[in-house]
Amino acid sequence: MDTVLGTDMDIHHSPFYCMEDRCPRNGRPQQPSLNNRMGDIMKEIVKEVGSMKKSFLVSLIISIALFLILSPVLFQLLAYLHPVVLGVILFCLVLAVFFLVLLIRKQTLHFPYSKLRILLILYSIALFILLFFRPSDQIYQSINLVPFSTITFYLSGKVNGLVSFYNLAANIALFIPFGIFLKMKERSIFQLVYIPILFISLIELLQYFTVRGSLDIDDLILNVLGFFIGYLVYPLFTKIFKVSLQK
């Protein structure tokens, strides 16, 4: 009696058939090896890093383009402020655009708290230079303790539009990062209120006694408002930037 060989399909359905890379000698299906799983993880990490670099590069290009477009206006600030103001503005532009790009692309960035603290210290140094190192011919000795009088004056149209916009917008925006930073750790409502007030009051007093700025309650109001806006945008910030509080 002739022996009939089965087809390839018959062989593949045979309980005795297995691929060499899936069945070891004991006949049981082989699980993915640790090396394979680690390789897959590394591929995902490399892919994520590449995507993040692309997002940052796009953000940098857009930020520099915006800075160049606005440069004719921004350079007028050098008549009133230290040149470091241009670096601060560029830094804020890059950070804001990078945040928007990550938000649009639904990406997250993991950042250690310690490195973020170093970044904030560098930002604070730049802000200190901006507040206390101004053109030598500028002397400030005025005092205003009437709330909203300076704000109303800037909105009246009696002052250069750029100067008005900078004094109002910058006094708020430059302190938003501090509000975000304060919210990263558990603090009481009382702490979230008195820390900004004490911090800004100290800056105002130092500016006045060093003749590098006026003592103005409206500056206090605007700066503290910047802190509070930082508190409000913190939940949105945490969707993009995952900060690890572990050392």
BAFI-3210 file (N, C-alpha, C; in Angstrom, 3 decimals, decimal comma, padded with zeros to 6 digits):
// residues 247
n [1|2|3|4|5|6|7|8|9|10|11|12|13|14|15|16|17|18|19|20|21|22|23|24|25|26|27|28|29|30|31|32|33|34|35|36|37|38|39|40|41|42|43|44|45|46|47|48|49|50|51|52|53|54|55|56|57|58|59|60|61|62|63|64|65|66|67|68|69|70|71|72|73|74|75|76|77|78|79|80|81|82|83|84|85|86|87|88|89|90|91|92|93|94|95|96|97|98|99|100|101|102|103|104|105|106|107|108|109|110|111|112|113|114|115|116|117|118|119|120|121|122|123|124|125|126|127|128|129|130|131|132|133|134|135|136|137|138|139|140|141|142|143|144|145|146|147|148|149|150|151|152|153|154|155|156|157|158|159|160|161|162|163|164|165|166|167|168|169|170|171|172|173|174|175|176|177|178|179|180|181|182|183|184|185|186|187|188|189|190|191|192|193|194|195|196|197|198|199|200|201|202|203|204|205|206|207|208|209|210|211|212|213|214|215|216|217|218|219|220|221|222|223|224|225|226|227|228|229|230|231|232|233|234|235|236|237|238|239|240|241|242|243|244|245|246|247]
n.u [000,858|000,567|002,240|000,908|001,948|001,250|-000,098|001,450|-000,231|-001,453|000,689|001,322|-000,871|-000,538|-000,175|002,380|003,985|006,021|007,276|010,756|011,737|009,741|009,119|010,715|012,855|011,248|008,753|006,920|005,390|007,596|008,267|008,559|011,887|013,863|015,765|014,646|012,374|013,566|014,879|012,694|011,676|013,809|013,764|011,335|011,947|014,015|012,564|010,731|012,424|013,514|011,212|010,634|012,872|012,416|010,076|011,070|012,927|011,270|009,831|011,877|012,647|010,270|010,058|012,403|011,893|009,595|010,766|012,600|010,852|009,567|011,670|012,359|010,672|011,194|013,869|013,719|013,264|015,705|016,447|015,383|015,862|018,050|020,177|019,766|017,110|016,280|017,195|015,656|013,077|013,280|013,763|011,332|009,604|010,462|009,889|007,083|006,152|007,156|005,711|003,112|003,438|003,981|001,561|-000,247|000,719|000,291|002,229|004,398|006,725|009,222|010,625|013,134|012,713|014,859|016,472|014,719|014,541|017,114|016,976|015,044|016,433|018,446|016,804|015,786|018,075|018,537|016,217|016,659|018,842|017,544|015,744|017,313|019,575|019,872|019,908|022,312|021,465|018,933|016,915|014,980|012,725|010,188|007,046|004,152|001,182|-001,418|-003,831|-004,124|-003,743|-001,383|-001,682|-004,015|-003,001|-001,129|-002,905|-004,237|-003,291|-001,471|001,155|004,013|003,151|004,533|006,024|003,965|002,656|004,707|005,230|002,817|002,126|004,545|005,054|003,196|003,462|006,162|006,268|004,734|006,015|007,023|004,734|003,812|005,907|005,696|003,353|004,063|004,663|002,975|001,100|-000,421|-003,378|-002,969|-000,156|000,250|-000,670|000,636|003,399|003,985|003,285|005,072|007,501|007,403|007,066|009,519|011,213|010,255|010,901|013,711|014,326|013,507|015,144|017,635|017,494|016,731|014,264|010,769|008,678|005,877|002,526|000,953|002,690|003,118|000,529|000,238|002,428|001,872|-000,507|000,531|001,717|-000,661|-001,920|-000,115|-000,729|-003,242|-002,762|-001,286|-002,475|-002,782|-000,153|000,926|-000,072|001,576|004,268|005,859|006,819|009,253|009,467|011,307|014,664]
n.v [-001,184|002,173|005,013|008,105|011,395|014,227|017,550|020,889|022,437|020,547|019,656|021,950|022,143|020,024|018,511|017,903|019,660|022,545|025,888|026,613|028,751|029,123|026,855|025,086|022,332|020,858|021,066|023,027|026,265|028,950|031,691|035,268|036,397|037,927|039,623|040,316|041,708|043,849|044,993|045,890|047,810|049,642|050,471|051,842|053,912|055,243|056,053|057,771|059,738|060,743|061,833|063,779|065,444|066,396|067,871|069,863|071,091|072,120|073,920|075,653|076,780|078,115|079,908|081,480|082,624|084,167|085,876|087,265|088,555|090,266|091,745|094,490|095,981|094,947|095,619|098,245|098,279|098,242|100,768|101,298|099,144|096,479|094,654|091,919|091,488|090,751|088,136|086,938|087,276|085,735|083,213|082,795|082,774|080,456|078,503|078,799|078,247|075,662|074,320|074,560|073,125|070,536|070,107|070,110|067,911|065,972|065,025|064,066|065,248|064,148|065,339|065,915|067,177|068,446|069,372|071,117|073,016|074,106|075,280|077,225|078,805|079,901|081,356|083,150|084,604|085,920|087,444|089,019|090,573|091,945|093,476|095,035|096,029|098,535|101,055|103,578|106,223|106,214|106,836|105,958|107,066|107,295|106,891|104,985|104,383|104,061|101,951|100,660|103,077|103,550|101,520|102,402|104,758|103,810|102,622|104,727|105,876|107,891|107,282|105,868|103,231|100,753|100,824|100,922|098,468|096,627|097,146|096,413|093,812|092,312|092,519|090,799|088,333|087,530|086,435|084,201|081,622|081,241|080,883|078,444|076,795|076,927|075,493|072,893|071,457|070,322|072,803|075,075|077,153|079,569|079,779|079,915|082,412|084,295|083,915|084,836|087,583|088,475|087,964|089,608|092,095|092,378|092,592|095,017|096,832|096,596|097,518|100,159|101,257|100,916|102,608|101,687|101,206|102,058|102,340|100,734|099,996|098,916|097,419|095,351|094,244|093,363|091,590|089,636|088,736|087,432|085,188|083,940|083,322|081,437|079,416|078,718|077,731|075,522|072,820|072,315|072,485|070,193|068,196|068,051|068,324|066,084|066,065|064,765|064,395|063,072|062,825]
n.w [000,000|-000,957|000,551|001,370|001,265|003,297|002,585|002,676|004,241|005,796|007,274|008,755|010,389|011,948|015,153|015,786|014,557|014,636|014,584|014,468|015,996|017,787|019,177|021,552|022,435|024,154|023,130|023,873|023,366|022,839|024,947|024,419|024,560|027,209|026,211|023,752|024,580|025,944|023,814|022,287|024,028|024,107|021,459|021,424|023,208|021,837|019,624|020,843|021,904|019,552|018,404|020,314|020,081|017,538|017,966|019,663|017,978|015,972|017,545|018,316|015,861|015,111|017,260|017,032|014,551|015,150|017,001|015,402|013,670|015,437|016,315|015,494|017,117|019,669|020,143|020,795|023,464|024,677|025,226|027,639|029,281|030,517|028,233|028,644|028,620|026,092|025,878|027,874|026,840|024,473|025,600|026,982|024,810|023,409|025,339|025,618|022,996|022,641|024,588|023,495|021,097|022,063|023,346|021,193|019,733|021,553|023,369|026,086|028,517|030,600|033,557|035,925|039,238|040,483|038,362|037,188|039,172|039,088|036,575|037,104|038,918|037,283|035,586|037,449|038,089|035,672|035,632|037,892|037,035|035,019|036,490|038,217|036,962|035,002|032,350|033,144|033,323|034,249|036,942|039,675|042,048|042,907|044,656|044,878|046,359|045,824|044,771|041,448|040,145|038,635|036,720|035,440|034,375|032,489|030,728|029,708|027,396|027,343|027,455|025,779|023,603|023,511|025,875|027,744|027,224|027,808|030,545|031,724|030,692|030,969|033,713|034,662|033,186|033,563|036,073|036,147|035,837|038,464|039,972|038,926|039,737|042,553|042,963|042,587|044,804|047,753|049,240|051,547|051,166|052,379|052,351|049,592|049,118|050,852|050,343|047,621|048,015|050,018|048,712|046,386|047,604|048,887|046,650|045,551|047,597|047,646|045,068|045,313|047,390|046,268|044,223|041,747|040,842|041,092|044,012|043,953|044,367|042,415|040,862|042,643|042,672|039,975|039,685|041,648|040,587|038,388|039,662|040,553|038,142|037,289|039,136|038,165|035,586|036,125|036,272|033,506|032,718|033,950|032,363|030,232|031,082|033,057|036,182|038,257|041,662|043,128|044,335]
ca.u [000,000|001,408|002,135|000,613|002,437|000,288|000,287|002,056|-001,264|-001,642|001,843|001,250|-001,915|-000,191|000,253|003,819|004,735|006,195|008,396|011,953|011,951|008,630|009,023|011,969|012,888|010,194|007,506|006,069|005,667|008,624|007,885|009,565|013,015|014,082|016,520|013,721|011,541|014,400|015,108|011,481|011,601|014,824|013,282|010,301|012,621|014,700|011,521|010,171|013,449|013,572|010,013|010,762|013,861|011,750|009,172|011,867|013,520|010,193|009,550|013,003|012,568|009,131|010,369|013,397|011,202|008,771|011,669|013,137|009,752|009,285|012,919|012,369|009,972|011,851|015,130|013,435|013,285|017,072|016,586|014,874|016,192|019,305|020,078|019,341|015,675|016,088|017,365|014,492|011,942|013,499|013,566|009,897|009,000|010,775|009,150|005,657|005,907|007,435|004,547|001,992|003,732|003,765|000,125|-000,879|001,156|-000,076|003,447|004,734|008,158|009,553|011,654|013,421|012,475|016,148|016,903|013,782|014,921|018,302|016,495|014,367|017,470|019,038|015,778|015,712|019,262|018,269|015,181|017,311|019,606|016,563|015,089|018,222|020,655|019,246|020,777|022,764|020,805|017,583|016,832|013,601|012,541|008,776|006,266|002,712|000,465|-002,829|-004,049|-004,625|-003,493|-000,359|-002,291|-004,906|-002,152|-000,590|-004,008|-004,853|-002,770|-000,550|002,516|004,385|002,427|005,434|006,343|002,755|002,430|005,747|005,063|001,634|002,194|005,742|004,904|002,373|003,977|007,471|006,158|003,930|006,803|007,158|003,476|003,813|006,893|005,160|002,280|004,595|004,652|001,761|001,150|-001,728|-003,829|-002,310|001,208|000,184|-001,001|001,607|004,739|004,149|003,211|006,344|008,560|007,305|007,292|010,970|011,777|009,881|011,690|015,100|014,400|013,360|016,299|018,809|017,149|016,639|012,860|009,847|007,913|004,540|001,620|000,434|003,656|002,805|-000,723|000,477|003,344|001,140|-001,443|001,313|001,770|-001,973|-002,128|000,687|-001,513|-004,369|-002,306|-000,519|-003,044|-002,460|001,298|001,214|-000,450|002,681|005,535|005,761|007,949|009,536|009,935|012,367|016,004]
ca.v [000,000|003,365|006,022|009,430|012,506|015,329|018,865|021,814|022,858|019,437|019,623|023,095|021,897|018,841|018,820|017,625|020,665|023,858|026,664|026,397|029,831|029,201|025,620|024,489|020,878|020,217|021,120|024,107|027,544|029,734|033,056|036,242|036,462|039,201|040,477|040,842|042,720|045,016|045,611|046,618|048,989|050,584|051,036|052,822|055,060|055,961|056,670|058,880|060,784|061,343|062,645|064,936|066,332|067,029|068,885|070,984|071,779|072,901|075,019|076,595|077,488|079,034|080,949|082,392|083,371|085,178|086,850|088,106|089,396|091,277|092,394|095,964|096,521|094,493|096,323|099,548|098,103|098,435|102,150|101,364|097,946|095,779|093,777|090,569|091,383|090,029|086,718|086,496|087,185|084,574|082,021|082,647|082,394|079,051|077,681|078,849|077,548|074,241|073,819|074,441|072,037|069,277|069,982|069,747|066,565|065,086|064,426|064,418|065,344|063,850|066,277|065,837|068,407|069,094|070,104|072,225|074,023|074,778|076,121|078,374|079,661|080,642|082,312|084,177|085,455|086,786|088,390|089,946|091,518|092,766|094,392|095,888|096,577|099,303|102,158|104,375|107,525|106,036|106,832|105,861|107,318|107,583|105,975|104,990|103,471|104,082|100,817|100,791|104,397|103,371|100,697|103,298|105,704|103,111|102,320|105,994|106,270|109,015|106,745|105,068|101,970|099,650|100,925|100,533|097,029|095,893|097,305|095,682|092,387|091,676|092,438|089,604|087,112|087,114|085,762|082,983|080,418|081,071|080,314|077,028|076,116|076,814|074,489|071,540|070,783|070,585|073,998|075,565|078,356|080,690|079,860|080,333|083,836|085,172|083,793|085,833|088,955|088,780|087,935|090,804|093,259|092,470|093,109|096,428|097,603|096,607|098,407|101,544|101,690|100,933|103,588|100,976|101,030|102,773|101,549|100,894|098,922|098,278|096,372|094,244|093,629|092,675|090,473|088,596|088,188|086,464|083,979|083,296|082,725|080,208|078,403|078,297|076,954|074,362|071,545|072,150|072,248|068,810|067,290|068,011|068,121|065,186|066,388|063,786|065,061|062,296|063,321]
ca.w [000,000|-001,086|001,615|000,790|002,090|003,449|002,033|003,639|005,180|006,734|008,177|009,655|011,368|012,732|016,520|015,924|013,808|015,263|014,061|015,284|016,949|018,723|019,942|021,955|022,342|024,931|022,392|024,350|022,691|023,510|025,256|023,971|025,476|027,890|025,289|022,756|025,205|026,183|022,511|021,922|024,889|023,643|020,201|021,766|023,813|020,756|018,814|021,619|021,978|018,225|018,239|021,200|019,461|016,395|018,517|020,172|016,822|015,366|018,472|018,254|014,584|015,178|018,241|016,452|013,489|015,814|017,615|014,329|013,176|016,453|016,741|015,399|018,283|020,892|020,352|021,395|024,919|025,162|025,697|029,014|030,056|030,261|027,057|029,001|028,367|024,832|026,185|028,654|025,918|023,604|026,433|027,219|023,532|023,150|026,300|025,306|021,728|022,897|025,324|022,555|020,159|022,791|023,595|019,923|019,359|022,664|023,898|027,462|028,783|031,987|033,994|037,372|040,000|040,764|037,166|037,011|040,160|038,539|035,481|037,698|039,503|036,163|035,160|038,494|037,936|034,515|036,049|038,824|036,198|034,313|037,423|038,985|036,134|033,937|031,903|034,293|033,399|034,766|038,402|040,113|043,468|043,141|045,477|044,615|047,251|045,422|043,864|040,080|039,542|037,595|035,662|034,703|033,634|031,312|029,810|029,272|026,093|027,493|027,472|024,604|023,611|023,830|027,295|028,477|027,077|028,533|031,991|032,168|030,343|031,532|035,161|034,936|032,559|034,063|037,364|035,998|036,167|039,910|040,437|038,548|040,579|043,912|042,994|042,395|046,094|048,515|050,069|051,955|050,473|053,054|051,827|048,196|049,088|051,503|049,745|046,542|048,515|050,681|047,710|045,540|048,467|049,069|045,396|045,439|048,559|047,185|043,908|045,757|048,167|045,394|043,186|040,465|040,508|041,967|044,973|043,378|044,770|041,199|040,512|043,539|042,209|038,702|039,908|042,380|039,606|037,613|040,475|040,580|036,813|037,325|039,848|037,329|034,420|036,590|035,801|032,084|032,692|034,346|031,284|029,283|031,803|034,197|037,053|039,299|042,867|043,753|044,077]
c.u [000,885|001,166|001,963|001,079|001,396|000,814|000,927|001,040|-001,506|-000,518|001,735|000,196|-001,617|000,248|001,732|004,674|004,859|007,380|009,553|012,121|010,827|008,506|010,412|011,857|011,774|008,825|006,573|006,413|006,633|008,140|008,957|010,663|013,128|014,824|015,621|012,855|012,321|014,688|013,918|011,346|012,584|014,402|012,233|010,917|013,294|013,684|010,953|011,149|013,551|012,396|010,088|011,763|013,244|010,822|009,940|012,469|012,480|009,879|010,633|012,950|011,440|009,438|011,356|012,764|010,337|009,637|012,220|012,070|009,490|010,512|012,929|011,688|010,719|013,134|014,928|013,452|014,667|017,314|016,162|015,412|017,552|019,137|019,632|017,852|015,399|016,234|016,183|013,278|012,077|013,266|012,075|009,161|009,218|009,956|007,669|005,331|006,128|006,265|003,360|002,198|003,507|002,285|-000,604|-000,543|000,877|001,131|003,662|006,257|008,402|010,762|011,889|013,225|013,774|016,633|015,988|014,107|016,153|017,899|015,812|015,367|018,130|018,073|015,682|016,894|019,062|017,233|015,750|018,101|018,651|015,954|016,039|019,367|020,037|020,219|021,062|022,045|019,382|017,614|015,358|013,537|011,083|008,122|004,795|002,055|-001,033|-003,070|-004,662|-004,390|-002,460|-000,910|-003,200|-004,116|-001,595|-001,674|-004,641|-004,399|-001,810|000,915|002,758|003,755|003,283|005,758|005,148|002,535|003,447|005,506|003,855|001,783|003,377|005,639|004,028|003,090|005,279|007,402|005,266|004,744|006,955|005,881|003,378|004,746|006,368|004,114|002,800|004,670|003,416|001,953|-000,267|-002,082|-003,148|-000,893|001,222|-000,157|000,143|003,020|004,922|004,155|004,517|007,489|008,569|007,545|008,787|011,642|011,492|010,709|013,157|015,276|014,357|014,619|017,604|018,618|017,111|015,199|011,989|009,167|006,440|003,668|001,027|001,386|003,399|001,561|-000,486|001,378|002,655|000,096|-000,738|001,454|000,452|-002,322|-001,323|-000,034|-002,604|-003,925|-001,531|-001,135|-002,762|-000,984|001,619|000,780|000,688|003,996|005,296|007,001|008,075|010,127|011,015|013,723|016,806]
c.v [001,221|004,319|007,390|010,511|013,617|016,609|019,710|022,258|021,790|019,400|020,730|022,900|020,696|019,242|018,604|018,677|021,944|024,543|026,545|027,479|029,943|027,954|025,123|022,987|020,197|020,339|022,230|025,412|028,385|031,165|034,020|036,382|037,843|040,167|041,118|041,946|044,000|045,762|046,433|047,902|050,057|051,251|052,110|054,086|055,910|056,703|057,901|060,046|061,514|062,262|063,910|065,945|067,085|068,137|070,106|071,784|072,654|074,125|076,086|077,428|078,524|080,205|081,969|083,236|084,479|086,287|087,804|089,046|090,561|092,106|093,919|096,631|096,191|095,263|097,729|099,474|098,352|099,857|102,285|100,246|097,377|094,855|092,342|090,372|090,608|088,527|086,159|086,320|085,966|083,272|081,759|082,240|080,915|078,147|077,634|078,068|076,040|073,593|073,598|073,294|070,678|069,038|069,533|068,311|065,517|064,299|064,870|064,388|065,127|064,676|066,147|067,196|069,174|069,917|071,298|073,358|074,808|075,736|077,373|079,334|080,516|081,709|083,465|085,135|086,440|087,846|089,445|091,008|092,483|093,827|095,408|096,501|097,240|100,392|103,136|105,712|107,430|105,919|106,863|106,092|107,592|106,497|106,107|103,929|103,461|102,969|101,247|102,163|104,308|102,559|101,562|104,275|105,056|102,819|103,578|106,433|107,437|108,594|105,977|103,683|100,779|099,634|100,486|099,028|096,229|095,961|096,544|094,182|091,692|091,529|091,265|088,348|086,610|086,348|084,523|081,727|080,179|080,477|078,828|076,239|075,927|075,711|073,057|070,741|071,199|071,792|074,441|076,817|079,590|080,875|080,363|081,812|084,675|085,069|084,773|087,266|089,358|088,885|089,211|092,067|093,465|093,048|094,607|097,301|097,706|097,541|099,874|102,037|101,681|101,897|102,931|100,714|101,782|101,802|101,731|099,699|098,218|097,211|095,132|093,498|092,798|091,450|089,314|087,944|087,160|085,145|083,216|082,671|081,432|079,084|077,832|077,416|075,701|073,024|071,273|071,848|070,783|067,787|067,093|067,654|067,279|065,368|065,346|064,512|064,300|062,845|062,316]
c.w [000,000|000,079|000,978|001,748|002,143|002,811|003,117|004,679|006,223|007,740|009,208|010,715|012,230|014,122|016,717|015,216|014,632|014,601|015,023|016,334|017,960|019,586|020,294|021,927|023,127|024,285|022,835|023,613|023,514|023,720|024,730|025,007|026,090|026,980|024,248|023,334|025,484|024,887|022,062|022,732|024,429|022,341|020,457|022,342|022,748|019,884|019,516|021,695|020,636|017,972|019,078|020,634|018,289|016,875|019,000|019,024|016,135|016,223|018,401|016,984|014,606|016,103|017,685|015,345|014,094|016,411|016,558|013,775|014,135|016,837|016,574|016,596|019,562|021,181|020,909|022,920|025,504|025,640|027,159|029,903|029,674|029,047|027,370|028,766|027,083|025,035|026,941|027,742|025,007|024,368|026,658|025,942|023,234|024,063|025,963|024,031|021,898|023,631|024,382|021,570|020,823|023,047|022,337|019,532|020,443|023,183|025,342|027,632|030,268|032,407|035,485|038,038|040,239|039,569|036,897|037,976|039,686|037,424|036,020|038,340|038,415|035,650|036,159|038,412|036,781|034,872|037,007|038,051|035,505|035,224|038,056|038,173|034,902|033,467|033,032|034,426|033,937|036,286|038,801|041,620|043,819|043,995|045,095|045,494|046,963|044,407|042,533|039,450|038,420|036,430|034,799|033,848|032,365|030,276|029,222|027,882|026,148|027,458|026,181|024,701|023,995|025,319|028,135|028,433|027,879|030,038|032,523|031,933|031,010|033,042|035,581|034,461|033,173|035,382|037,320|036,307|037,666|040,513|040,132|039,460|042,006|044,020|042,879|043,696|046,870|049,426|050,401|051,163|051,063|052,522|050,383|048,052|049,664|050,901|048,581|047,050|049,188|049,680|046,881|046,371|048,696|047,833|045,262|046,374|048,130|045,989|044,341|046,469|047,358|044,222|041,796|040,052|041,492|042,924|044,622|043,749|043,555|040,676|041,366|043,066|040,950|038,885|040,621|041,467|038,719|038,351|040,397|039,225|036,699|038,046|038,951|036,162|034,838|036,160|034,327|031,911|032,985|033,293|030,287|029,976|033,054|035,061|038,146|040,506|043,579|043,374|043,260]
res [m|d|t|v|l|g|t|d|m|d|i|h|h|s|p|f|y|c|m|e|d|r|c|p|r|n|g|r|p|q|q|p|s|l|n|n|r|m|g|d|i|m|k|e|i|v|k|e|v|g|s|m|k|k|s|f|l|v|s|l|i|i|s|i|a|l|f|l|i|l|s|p|v|l|f|q|l|l|a|y|l|h|p|v|v|l|g|v|i|l|f|c|l|v|l|a|v|f|f|l|v|l|l|i|r|k|q|t|l|h|f|p|y|s|k|l|r|i|l|l|i|l|y|s|i|a|l|f|i|l|l|f|f|r|p|s|d|q|i|y|q|s|i|n|l|v|p|f|s|t|i|t|f|y|l|s|g|k|v|n|g|l|v|s|f|y|n|l|a|a|n|i|a|l|f|i|p|f|g|i|f|l|k|m|k|e|r|s|i|f|q|l|v|y|i|p|i|l|f|i|s|l|i|e|l|l|q|y|f|t|v|r|g|s|l|d|i|d|d|l|i|l|n|v|l|g|f|f|i|g|y|l|v|y|p|l|f|t|k|i|f|k|v|s|l|q|k]
***
